[in-house]
């Protein structure tokens, strides 16, 4: 069953006297509980696509649905992590996470929200910084607070726009594994539906069930690639397999073929 349906989506913007098309005739779907990554070169409309799924920007043309209903605005069924740190500067790390929990889970008491907030801050390695304000945290630490907030909201859908881009390699690996662990659950609950924007091909392969590659100028669906590896995935074992090398080479080849098509059709050899 499809959780998300993007049907002939086109997004146009007007800049002074010029019109710019960010996305054109984009069609794909995401099944309930599926992890789908969106990749592509800069300017292909990945973040614009997420803004439509979030409900911030309405489509210029086409329809986007969640559970068969057209998106008409933001909703508490969607947790979002942006590229840039979207924290309230006047709230502590704990209060920022609590705020997200309160919006999505209004049945919880204050004490329950605090307990959950502290738990997720601990999971992202910020237990000792819960009473710090964003200005007192590094950029990567601020992003970890934003990730903790989105995960703690326990929404049906997670929309993540380069969530680990500003984080060092060690913590990036830890957070990738945490995201997979929480997404896979313990078998007693439904998996969340995740749409994950990334520039990192290896990250997309590790995390995803399926990868949607967008071409640019304007953004269109260039290819959809199913990731065939069973779960749970062990990254150290996975990267040593021939299958991993094959799918990675395919994605790299597709990426550079798209770039070549846009600059004159030169042949690309990988």
Secondary structure by P-SEA (a helix, b strand, c coil): cccccccbbbbbbbcccbbbbccccccccccccbbbbbbbcccccaaaaaaaaacccccccccccccccccccccccbbbbcccccccccccaaaaaaaaaaaccccccaaaaaaaaaaaaaaaccccccccccccccaaaaaaaaaaaaaaacccbbbbccccccccaaaaaaaaaaaaaaaaccccbbbbbbbcccccaaaaaacccbbbbbbcccccccccccccccccccaaaaaacaaaaaaaaaaaaaaaaaaaaaaccccccc
